[in-house]
Amino acid sequence: MDRLPTDRLSPLASRVDDVLALYGYEIRPAIDAIDDAVTGYGGLFGPTTTDAEIRTAVESVLAADPPQSGDDRGESADDIVLYVDGSSRGNPGPAGAGAVLLVGDDPLVRLGRPVGARAENNTAEYAALHLGLEALAARCDPAAVEVRIDSRTVIDDIWGSGDGIASAAPYRPAIRDRIAALPACEWTHLADSDPNPADARAAVGADIAALGP
């Protein structure tokens, strides 16, 4: 998958996002690769890991042989569920996007990425939907997709007559193109109390967005 747009990130967070793009934004394998490259017993989020150690680890991962791509469009299914979620600490603040694709009850892919160092939650929600739809286009040929999302702003903009927000501009055209290319796509609004497996990935994306300088 190509690298997706972001808001402003620190140089360090941006390089971690480069690793995520290398791994198709599959957040666990990407972080494992960075952790394996950090010397000693630390890791990307280890309290004793310095920014310099993260930089060295990230550059090592980016210089190594690329991982085997999962973008093989090998999954064909009648119905796919796409969970998406955005997270912003401070709103605006460090923000991340998460997405999880399910075929039946089985996760096909779990994705996460930073969105911006000072981005709003609604921006992260658009980024999450964009992330999930790009992964869907790369990996699947579904007959129908159900998007489960808790942002009324995004729902009203993409599927309704809302005006959306200005900061959605990098994401909105691609979102609409991806949805238009699907045979069928409907949405389900999630309440705050509803489980959303994308939430944890969005939170890790926000952690990455907070890295720096």
Buried (B, 14 or more C-beta within 10 A) or exposed (E): BEEBEBBEBBEBBBBBBBBBBBBBBBBEBBBBBBBEBBEEEBBBBBEEBEEEBBBBBBBBBBEEEEBEEBEEEEBEBEEBBBBBBBBBBEBBBBBBBBBBBBBEEEEBBBBBBBBBBBBBBBBBBBBBBBBBBBBBBBBBBBEBBBBBBBBEBBBEBBBEEEEBBEBBEBBBEBBBEBBEEBEEBEBEEBEEEEEBBBBBBBBBBBBBBBBEE
